[in-house]
Amino acid sequence: MSVTPIRLYGDPVLRTPAAPVVDFDAELRQLVADLTDTMLAASGAGLAAPQLGVGLRVFTWHVDGEVGHLVNPVVTPVGEEIQEGPEGCLSIPGFAYDCRRHLHVAATGVDLHGEPVRVEGSHLLARAVQHEVDHLDGVLFVDRLDPGARTAALSAIAEAEWSGMAAWAPRVEVSPH
């Protein structure tokens, strides 16, 4: 288990849809451990494999003291209610913007051993699950902002001290798993 560098906004892996996990092996267990350690060290509510440069459909979460993971997730809104509130991202450090998300969601997938898992949540857990599944689809939360807020956010991000650092990030290798 180790804390791994988090890929920053601008790194192409963050815009690349992740591949489904097909092998439930030691490599997957190590990935989930690395995601968990890195997320906790960064005080995040969630972290997706592409944020560590791994193009697989896996994410972890840490909400209300609960730590979990989901492999090959599918998220479904529960009801019509929407929440709007501040959202940030470990790949866009130092920024948070109001973002609209479903208030309640259910996510299905599997665990490290390929056993079915269903996660239901609202508020912060629902936001975290939707945010991380977006990462697995190559979507960032700034893509979900209204046009004016998105323009302002992208301008501020371009001025960030870390902006442009992704240009020298190592090439992403997609695991065969």
C-alpha positions in Angstrom: 0.0 0.0 0.0 1.3 3.4 -0.8 0.4 7.0 -1.4 0.7 7.7 -5.1 0.9 11.1 -6.9 -2.5 12.3 -8.1 -2.8 13.3 -11.8 -3.7 16.9 -12.3 -6.2 18.7 -14.6 -4.8 18.7 -18.1 -3.4 15.1 -17.9 -5.1 13.2 -20.8 -5.8 10.1 -18.6 -8.5 12.3 -16.8 -10.3 12.6 -20.1 -10.0 9.0 -21.2 -12.9 6.6 -20.4 -11.7 3.7 -18.2 -11.8 0.1 -19.2 -13.8 -2.5 -17.2 -11.9 -4.6 -14.7 -11.9 -8.3 -15.9 -9.2 -9.8 -13.5 -9.8 -9.8 -9.8 -6.2 -10.4 -8.7 -3.4 -9.1 -6.6 -2.9 -6.2 -9.0 -6.5 -5.0 -8.4 -6.1 -5.4 -4.6 -3.0 -3.3 -4.7 -4.8 -0.7 -6.8 -7.6 -0.4 -4.3 -5.1 -0.2 -1.4 -3.2 2.6 -3.2 -6.4 4.5 -4.0 -7.6 4.2 -0.4 -4.2 5.3 1.1 -3.9 8.2 -1.4 -7.5 9.4 -0.9 -7.1 9.3 2.9 -3.7 11.1 2.8 -5.2 13.8 0.6 -8.4 14.1 2.8 -10.6 13.3 -0.2 -14.2 12.1 -0.3 -13.3 9.8 -3.2 -10.6 8.9 -5.7 -10.9 7.1 -9.1 -8.2 4.9 -10.7 -7.6 7.3 -13.6 -6.5 10.0 -11.0 -3.6 7.7 -10.3 -2.9 7.1 -14.0 -4.7 3.7 -14.2 -7.4 3.4 -16.8 -9.6 0.9 -15.0 -13.2 1.3 -13.7 -12.5 1.4 -9.9 -13.0 4.1 -7.3 -12.9 4.5 -3.5 -14.8 6.7 -1.2 -14.6 8.1 2.3 -17.8 9.7 3.5 -19.1 10.1 7.1 -16.4 7.7 8.4 -17.2 5.0 5.9 -14.4 3.8 3.5 -15.4 1.7 0.6 -14.6 0.8 -3.0 -16.6 -0.1 -6.1 -15.4 -1.9 -9.2 -17.2 -1.6 -12.6 -19.8 0.8 -11.1 -23.1 1.8 -12.7 -24.8 4.8 -11.0 -28.6 5.4 -11.1 -30.4 8.4 -9.8 -33.1 7.7 -7.2 -35.9 10.2 -7.5 -35.9 13.6 -9.1 -34.4 15.7 -6.3 -31.3 17.7 -7.1 -28.7 19.2 -4.8 -26.5 22.1 -5.6 -23.4 22.8 -3.5 -19.7 23.2 -3.5 -17.7 20.4 -5.1 -13.9 20.1 -5.5 -11.5 17.5 -6.9 -8.2 16.2 -5.9 -7.1 16.6 -9.5 -8.0 20.3 -9.4 -6.5 21.2 -6.0 -7.5 24.3 -4.2 -10.8 24.9 -6.1 -14.4 24.3 -5.3 -17.5 25.4 -7.3 -21.2 24.9 -6.9 -22.2 21.9 -8.9 -25.6 20.3 -9.5 -26.0 16.6 -8.7 -28.8 14.1 -8.0 -29.6 14.2 -4.3 -30.0 10.4 -4.0 -28.3 7.6 -6.0 -27.8 3.9 -6.1 -24.6 2.4 -7.5 -24.1 -1.2 -8.4 -20.9 -3.0 -9.2 -18.6 -5.6 -7.6 -16.0 -5.8 -4.9 -12.3 -7.0 -5.1 -13.5 -10.6 -5.4 -16.1 -10.0 -8.1 -19.0 -10.2 -5.6 -22.0 -8.0 -6.3 -22.2 -4.7 -4.3 -24.9 -2.1 -4.1 -24.3 1.3 -2.5 -27.1 3.8 -1.9 -26.7 7.2 -0.6 -27.7 10.8 -0.5 -26.1 14.2 0.0 -22.3 13.9 0.2 -22.1 10.1 -0.6 -24.4 10.6 -3.6 -22.2 13.5 -4.8 -19.0 11.5 -4.3 -20.3 8.5 -6.2 -21.5 10.6 -9.1 -18.2 12.5 -9.1 -16.0 9.4 -9.2 -18.2 7.6 -11.8 -17.8 10.7 -13.9 -14.0 10.3 -13.6 -14.3 6.8 -14.9 -16.2 8.2 -18.0 -13.5 10.9 -18.6 -15.8 13.6 -17.3 -14.7 16.3 -14.7 -16.9 18.2 -12.4 -16.1 21.4 -14.1 -17.8 20.0 -17.2 -21.1 20.0 -15.2 -21.0 23.7 -14.2 -23.3 26.2 -15.8 -21.6 28.0 -18.7 -20.7 31.2 -16.8 -19.3 29.3 -13.8 -17.4 26.9 -16.1 -15.7 29.8 -17.9 -14.7 31.5 -14.7 -13.5 28.2 -13.2 -11.4 27.3 -16.2 -9.9 30.8 -16.2 -9.0 30.5 -12.5 -7.6 27.0 -13.0 -5.4 28.1 -15.9 -3.8 30.7 -13.5 -3.2 28.1 -10.7 0.4 27.6 -9.6 0.2 23.9 -10.6 -1.5 24.5 -13.9 0.4 23.0 -16.9 2.3 20.6 -14.7 0.4 17.7 -16.3 2.2 18.4 -19.6 5.2 16.5 -18.3 3.3 13.7 -16.6 4.4 10.2 -17.5 2.6 8.3 -20.2 -0.3 6.3 -19.0 -0.2 2.5 -19.5 -3.5 0.8 -19.4 -3.4 -2.5 -17.4 -4.5 -5.6 -19.3 -6.8 -6.3 -16.2 
